[in-house]
Amino acid sequence: MHDHRRLGRELDLFDTDPLMGAGLPYWLPDGATLRHVLEEYIREVEREAGYRHVHSPVLGKRELYEISGHWDHYSEDMFPPMDLGGGSGSPAEQLVLRPSLCPHHALIYRSRSHSYRELPFRMAELGGMYRAELSGVLGGLTRVRAIHLNDAHIFCTLDQAVDEARAALELIARAYADLGIGAVRHRLSLPSEGGGEGAGGGKYVADPELWRRATALLREVLDASGIPYEAAEGEAAFYGPKIDVQIADPAGRESTLSTVQIDFHQPERFDLHYIGPDGARHRPVMVHRSIIGSVERAVAHLIEQHGGAFPVWLAPVQLVILPVSDAQTEQAERLLHRALDRGLRAELAGPEHGTLGARIRAARLVPYQAVIGEREAADGELVAVRLRDGRKPGAVPAAELVTRIAARAAARGTELWDGR
């Protein structure tokens, strides 16, 4: 059974330091590579699905979160405000580390006029946010205080909301297939009994009609998608119900990785609108959607799911080149440059790093090893290939090996060689 905290340190992916603080991990080169590849993949998938990317600050005025409802319903999970003196006669203000991205995205949408012809308007960001988690619940990458969230908000008409939420679920399923992740179940997360009915200031906003409308739409999304689901009271966001995609760690402990939400609350609070075909102002619906949730939790799950043996396209190092002796270093360097020119993540581990056996063991989780000995060097451009799973396809031309690896990475599959 794999523990991402132990593997993350053994594989030099991430670590922590008490001077940085609990729940604030830092990323080492291989770990940073892994998360950057994941982030680039998400942006690519979102662009293909019609999302426009934005970038917003991690701070906001306290007033912003009073409008959104976070201050009334979520302040216990937020860091305290920072008081900044105005100076030069300006009034003082309070800034808050944001606990979510949706208020910023609502402001970005509101900053420009929108016609119904522009909808759905899909806005995405891989952005930082902060949660004041208690020290006792922090652990590895799954419970942290600084979160990099794969977030998106779709501003659409009421008639478009179901299709947009269903498309978001399809996007999540595609990403899980590419990442080798399996969902254990889908959950319709609802407020606790009567939670949407009471006065404001509690756990949930008080607007029973909006809760009923949003819940009915999410049930329609799940039914139309043919996805079995379970309803769970007390798991909703403070402003509305949500679909949670649940994953499990090797010990069977469940957590939420991805979410889809339909929100009538924040468009109302921020007075969002679009101009309809009748020339009048209409209120949009806000669909919240996260494909992989937080990058931190996603990486933690990937480490445990694959035991550090990541799919070729995700692996921090895809090819390690192993000259048997210094006499083969020149040929090894040619292969290294050929691989780097094709965009592969390749490294050369020469004799200065130990015996050939020791170097092979050190690179046991790298998908491909290219060994160059006297026989391969004598034949010019041949390399002896070893695969991570123990297979030895034999000697192949260096150019062919690079082409094969590039094709496997581009396909985002799990096979290493010839479809196996």
N, C-alpha and C positions, 0 to 999 in steps of 0.2 A: 504493500500500500504506500503510495507516494504522498509525501507532505511537502507542499510548495515552499514552506519556510526553510526546511532543511535543504531541499534540492536547489532552491534559489541561491543559497549561500555556497553550496558545494560547486555549483556550476558558474559561480561568479556572475549572477544575473542582477541581484540587488542585495542591499544590506541596510542597516540602520546605525545611527550613532546617537548616544544620549544627548550630545550637545545640539544636535538638530532637533531632537524631541521625539517622543513616542508617537507612533502613527504617522511618521513622516519619513518613509523609506527613500533612499537614493538609489539610482540605477547605475550599474557598472556597464562598460562598453557593450558586452554581449546582450545584457538585459535591455539597454537603451536601443540597440539594433532591433531586438524582437518587438518592442512596443512601437518603434517607428514604422516597421513593416506593417504591423497591425493597423496603425493609424492611417498609413497610406492606402491600405486595402479598403478600409471603411470609407475614406473620402472618394476613392474610385467608384465603389459600389453606389454611394449616394449620388455622385455626379451622373452616373448612368441612369439612375432612377429619377432624375429631374430636380435634385436638391441644389440650392444655391448656398454656398458657405459664407459665413460671416465670422467676425471675431469681436468679442466684447470684453470689457474689463472685469476683473474678479472682485472689484469693489462696487458698492452702490450706496446711495444715501439711505438712511434708515427709513425715510419717507417712502422710498420705492417699495420696501418690504411691508410697510403698513398698508399701502394700496393693494399689493398682491395678496395680502392675507397671511404671509409668512410670519410677520411679527406677532400677530394674535394667536396663531395656531401652531407655530413651529419654532418659536424663539428659544425654547430650551435646548434645541439642537444647533443653535447658531452661536458664533463667537460674539463676545460683548462688543458693543459699538466703540469706535475710536473717536474721541472728541478732538476736533481740530479747531484751533482758534482762527477766527476770521482774519484779523489783522487789517490795517488800513481802513478801519471803519466797517468792514464787511462782517456780517453775523457769523458766529461759530456754527459748525455743522457736525453731524455725526455720520461717520462712514462705517459700513458693515462689510465683512467678508461674505460674499454671496453663498447661500446654501443651495441655490439652484440657478439654472440659466434662464428659466422661462420668463421672469420679469424683464430681463434685458431684451429678450427676443420680442416681447410684446411692445416694448418701447421702439425697437428698430422697425417693426411693422408699422407702428403708429406714426413714425416720422415722415412717411410718404403717403400720398393719397393712392388708393387702389381701386381699380375697376373690377367688376365681376369677371371680365375677360381675362384678368391676370390670375384668377383663382383656379385650382389650388396653388397657393404660394408656399413652397417647401423650403424652409430655412434650417440649415444644419450648422453645428459647431462642435468641435472637439475642444471643450473648454474646461478650465479649472474652477472648482468650487470647494467649499470648506464646511466640514461638519464638526461640531464640538463634542466628539465622542469621548466617553469616559475612559480613563486609562485602563480600567479592568477589562474592557471588551475589545481593546485593540489587539490585532494579531496579524503578522505577515502583511499580505497585500489585500486581504479580504475585508478588514475593518481598519480604515485609515482616516486621518483627519484632512488630508489634502487629496482631492479626487479629481481625476481627469475624465470628464464624462463625455461619452458619445451621445450627444443630445440633438434632437431636431423637433421643430414645431411646424405644423402644417396649418395654414390659415385657409379655410375653405367655406363653402356654403353648406347648409344643413344637408342638402341632397348629396353632397360629395363626401360627407364624413365617413360613412360606412365603407365606401370603396377605398378611401385613403387609409383607413385603419386596417382594412383587410390586406391592402398592398404592403403595409408595414409588416404585418405578420409574415407575408411571403418573403419579404426581404430578410427578416430574421431567420427564417428557415434556410434560405440560401446561404447566409453567412455561417450558420451552424454546420451545414454540409461541408463548406470549404474549410472550416476550422477543425473539423472532426469532433464537434461537440454534439451531445445528445440531450434534448430536453426530456426531463422525467415527467412533467405534466404542465398543463396550462391552468391558471387560476384566475377566476373572476373575483377581484378583491373589492369587497364592499365595506361600507362603514359598519361599525357595531350597531346593534339593534337600536333604531331611533336616532342614530348618530347624525343623520342629515336633517333632523327635525328641530333640534334645540336652538338655543340662543348662540350668537357668535361668541368667540373667545374660547370655546372648548377645543376638542380635538379636530372637529370638522366644521366647515362653513355651514351656516343654517339657510338652506334653500331647498326644501323637499322636492319641489317641482323640477329643479335642475338636476338633482340626484336621480329622479325617476327617468328623466329623458336620457341622461347619459348612460344609465344602466341598461335601459332598453336597447339603445344603439349598440352597446358593446355585446350584448347577448346576440343581436342580429349579426354582428361581425363574426362571432365565434360559430354561430349556426351556419352562416353562409360559407365559412371556411371548412366546415366539416371537422372541426377540432374538438375532441372530447375535453371537457373542462369541469372544474369543481369550483363552487362558490365558497368564499371564505370571508366571514364577517370580521371586521376590525382591522383589515389590511389595506383599506383604501388610502389614497392620498387625501390630504385635508380638504382639497377642493373638488374631489370627484372620484368615481370608481376607476379601476384600471385592470387591464389584462396583464398578468405577470407570467413570464416564461421561467419555469423553475428548473434548476440544474441541481445535481448532487455531487458531493465530493466522494472520494473513495470510501469514506466511512459511512456514506449514506446520508450525510447531513445536507438538507436542502437550503438553497438560497435563491434569490431572484437575480437573474442576470439581465433580462430584457423586459421592457414594458411598452404597452400601448395604452393611451388614455384619451378619452374624449372629454373636453373641458368647455363648459359654458360659463364658468365662474370668472376666469381672468379676462376674457374678452369684455365682460360686463364691467369689471372693476377698472379696466384701463380704457373703457369707452372706445373700443376698436370698431371699425366699420369699413365697409366697401360700398362703392356706388353701384347699385343694381341696374338692370336694363330699363327700369322705370325712372332712372335718374335720382332716386331717393337713396338715403343712407340705410344700410342693413348691417346687422351684427354678424360677424363671421364666427364659425366654430373653430376652436383651437385643438388640434390633435397633437398630443405629446407622443414621442416615439424614440426609443433608444434601441439600437440593434444589438450592441454588446454591453450596454450599461457602462460601468466604469472600466477604463483600461486596466486599472490595478486588479480588479476582481476577475476580469477576463483573462489576464495573464496568469494569475494564480490558478485558475481552473485549467488553462492550457498546460501549465507545468505539471499539474497532477494528472490530467487526462493522458498526456503523452510521456510522462516520466522523464521529461527533458529531451526525448527523441522526437523533435517537432517535425511536422511535414516539411518537405523540401523547401517550399516557398517561404515558410516562416523561420526556418533554422537560422540562427545568428551566423553560423559558418556552414556553407553548403558543400564545400569541397576543401579538403586538406591535402596538400601535395607533400609526399614523403620521399625525397632522394635518399637512397641507401647510404651513399657516401658523398663526400665533397665533390667527387668527380662528376656526379650527375646534377650538381647545383645549377649549372647554366641551363640545362634542359628543363629543370624544374621551374626556374624563373621565367622561361619562355611560356610554359603552360600557365603559370600564375598570371602573367600579363594578358594572355589570351582570354582567360576566364574573367578577369576584371574588366576587360574591354567589352565582354558580353553582358556585363552587369551582374555577374555572380559574386557572391560573398566567399572569397577563397583566401586561404592562408598557406604559407610555406613553412613546414616544420622540418628543419634540417638536422643533421647529425649533432649539432651543438645542443639540441634539446634531449639527447639521450639515445639509447639504442633504438633500433627500428621497432622492436616489440613494445618498448615503453611508449614510443610515440603513437603506435597503433592503439594501444590501450587508452592513452590520454584522449584520443580522438574518437572514442567508441560511439559517441552520440552524433557525430557528424555524418550526414547521409552518405557521402562519397569520400573514399580515400584513393588517391592515385599514387602508387608506389613506382618509383623509377630506379631500377638497378642496372647492372652492367648489360644484361640482355636487352632490356628496353632501350637503353642509351645506344647500343650498337645498331638497333633497327631504326634509329633516327627519332621519330615522333611517337613511338608507342609508349603506353603506360599500362601498368598492371592495376586493374580496378578491384577494389574491395568495397562491398556494400555494408552499411550499418547492421543489416540483419544477418551478417555472416557469409553471405554468398560472395563468390569470386568469379565474376563473368570472364576474367582472363584479360589478356592484353588487347587493347583497342587503340586506334589512333587518337592522339590528344584532341584533335579538332572534333572528332566524333563524340568523344566524352563530353566536351564542353557543350556541343549542340544538344546532346541527350539531356544533360542537366538543365539547360535553359528551357527546353521543352517541358520537362517535368515541373519546373517551377511555374512556368506560364499556365500550365493546366490546373494547378492547385489541387492535384490529386494526392493520393497516399502511396501510389506505386513508386518503386525506385527504379525498376528495370523491366522493360518488355511487358508491361501490363501486369506484373506480379508484385 
